[in-house]
């Protein structure tokens, strides 16, 4: 296994990313949350799970102010894709991966749902939507049209949770609602239940791999 820390730039943007290489034929691009970074439990163990299966991992390191969340869903997607596209082009232009997986957490699901999932180039990619912002109407409506294989996970006590989430279940998209879990998929003050929630998520992802 080899780890590269890289940066890529355009005339207006510069973004860094970590590329963990197993030399396997598959790759997982990860989009973190604003405050939920790759060192936090969920994304840390999803990374470990990918490596266990010989899947390369690219962790994209972006940083935005909380003010970004006050903008429209499409504005957020456009801002983030200016950075994300630089990484996708840099990685995929130098490699020949056979399968692509995308994993987004919280705000990281916005460009994934609004842009990547609508791009014909990635029509066969597996989508892991971890605590998507389902109360944003545009995101929910986009997901109703989804045809990708994947997993959507959200906590029943997440402030972005809606009971309509089960409308999004299809033959290819699995839905996992974690009872009593918050936006971090933690069960407050109950470590053992939080660990069980994490195990549920990892088991759901492993079935897709």
SVG drawing of the C-alpha trace seen along z (x, -y; Angstrom):
<svg xmlns="http://www.w3.org/2000/svg" viewBox="-43 -33 47 42">
<polyline fill="none" stroke="black" stroke-width="0.4" points="0.0,0.0 1.2,-3.5 -0.1,-6.9 0.2,-10.0 -0.6,-13.5 -1.3,-15.6 -2.6,-19.0 -4.1,-20.1 -4.8,-23.6 -6.7,-25.6 -6.5,-29.3 -8.9,-30.0 -8.8,-26.9 -6.3,-24.7 -7.4,-21.5 -5.5,-18.8 -6.3,-15.1 -4.9,-11.9 -4.7,-8.9 -4.3,-5.6 -3.2,-3.0 -3.6,0.7 -3.0,1.3 -6.4,2.8 -8.8,2.2 -11.4,0.3 -11.4,-3.2 -13.5,-5.0 -13.7,-8.8 -14.7,-10.2 -16.4,-13.6 -16.4,-14.5 -18.8,-16.7 -17.9,-20.3 -16.9,-19.3 -16.9,-15.5 -13.5,-14.8 -11.8,-11.5 -10.4,-10.9 -13.9,-10.7 -15.2,-7.1 -17.6,-6.6 -15.2,-7.8 -12.2,-6.3 -13.7,-2.8 -15.3,-3.1 -11.7,-3.9 -10.4,-0.8 -13.2,1.3 -12.3,0.2 -8.6,1.0 -9.6,4.4 -11.2,5.2 -8.2,3.9 -10.0,0.7 -8.0,-2.5 -9.3,-5.5 -9.2,-9.2 -10.0,-11.5 -10.7,-15.0 -9.7,-17.8 -11.9,-20.8 -12.8,-23.6 -15.8,-25.9 -17.3,-28.4 -20.6,-27.6 -22.1,-30.4 -22.1,-28.1 -24.9,-26.2 -27.2,-29.3 -27.0,-29.1 -29.2,-27.1 -28.5,-23.4 -27.4,-23.9 -25.1,-26.8 -23.5,-24.6 -23.1,-21.8 -21.5,-24.2 -19.0,-25.6 -17.9,-22.1 -17.7,-20.6 -15.2,-23.2 -12.8,-21.6 -14.0,-18.0 -13.8,-18.0 -10.1,-18.9 -9.4,-15.8 -11.5,-13.5 -9.8,-14.6 -6.4,-14.4 -6.8,-10.9 -8.8,-9.3 -6.6,-10.7 -3.6,-8.9 -5.3,-5.6 -7.4,-2.9 -9.9,-1.9 -12.5,0.7 -15.1,-0.3 -15.8,-3.5 -17.4,-4.0 -18.4,-7.4 -19.0,-8.0 -20.4,-11.3 -21.0,-12.4 -23.5,-15.2 -22.7,-18.2 -20.5,-15.9 -23.7,-14.2 -24.8,-17.5 -22.4,-17.5 -22.7,-13.7 -26.5,-13.7 -26.9,-16.9 -23.9,-16.5 -22.0,-13.2 -25.1,-11.0 -26.5,-12.9 -23.3,-12.5 -23.6,-9.8 -19.8,-9.1 -20.6,-7.7 -23.8,-5.9 -22.4,-2.6 -20.7,-3.9 -21.8,-2.6 -23.1,-5.4 -22.8,-5.5 -24.9,-8.4 -24.1,-8.8 -26.5,-11.1 -27.6,-13.1 -29.5,-16.3 -32.9,-14.9 -34.9,-17.9 -33.5,-19.9 -36.3,-19.4 -33.9,-19.5 -31.9,-16.6 -34.9,-14.5 -36.4,-15.0 -33.1,-14.1 -32.9,-10.9 -36.4,-9.9 -35.0,-9.7 -31.9,-7.7 -31.0,-4.5 -27.6,-3.9 -26.7,-0.9 -25.9,-1.9 -26.7,-2.5 -28.4,-5.5 -27.9,-5.7 -29.5,-8.2 -30.3,-8.4 -33.9,-8.7 -32.8,-11.6 -30.8,-13.4 -32.3,-16.9 -32.1,-16.1 -34.2,-13.0 -37.6,-12.6 -40.1,-9.7 -40.4,-9.9 -37.0,-8.4 -38.4,-4.9 -39.8,-6.3 -36.2,-6.3 -35.7,-2.5 -35.3,-0.8 -34.1,2.5 -30.6,1.0 -30.6,-1.5 -30.8,-0.2 -32.1,-2.3 -30.8,-2.0 -32.4,-4.1 -30.5,-3.9 -32.9,-4.3 -32.0,-7.0 -28.9,-8.0 -28.0,-11.7 -26.3,-13.4 -23.0,-11.8 -24.8,-8.4 -24.0,-8.5 -26.6,-7.3 -26.1,-10.0 -24.4,-8.9 -24.6,-5.2 -21.2,-4.2 -22.2,-0.5 -25.3,-1.5 -23.1,-3.9 -20.7,-1.1 -23.6,1.1 -24.8,-1.6 -21.3,-1.8 -21.3,1.9 -24.7,1.8 -23.4,-0.8 -20.2,1.2 -22.1,4.4 -24.4,2.7 -21.5,1.3 -19.7,4.7 -22.7,6.3 -22.2,3.9 -18.5,4.6"/>
</svg>
